[in-house]
Amino acid sequence: MKRGRIFLGWLLIGVLLFPSYGGSQAPALTLKVAVILASNEGSDFDLENDAYRDQLIRLFSYTAYEQVRGYSVVLEEGEQELIAIPGDYELILTLQRLEGEKVFLHALIQKGGNKFLDTELSLLGPTPVFLGGPPLDSGNLVLAIEKLY
């Protein structure tokens, strides 16, 4: 009986000193973010992922698309990542939660304290989500966000 109490005492001390030992850690999520400049100057498509072409034509009314940046972002639940995007804008992505294959994110684009986009979105499967963004040069930024497997 006394040995059992001693064992439980040491077990409790171990759990308090090393709370994450053997515990499960929240799964990390890897996202791909493509920053695309959409404009009506010309008719060129300069994209790393040609699969975006048809979706961009269907969703937006621009004639030319040029991918200007690409990022890979690793997030854990509740964590946010700040990404500097062209035009001195900041993209802040926050992983709100994971529900099976469904991903819930918060996206904020700001510059100098002004918000240009503040939205929540969900990703399901390999299909990217496209977000119309702020103005840049003679066009507008479009963001393509997708899960990497």
Disulfide bonds with the S-S distance in Angstrom:
none
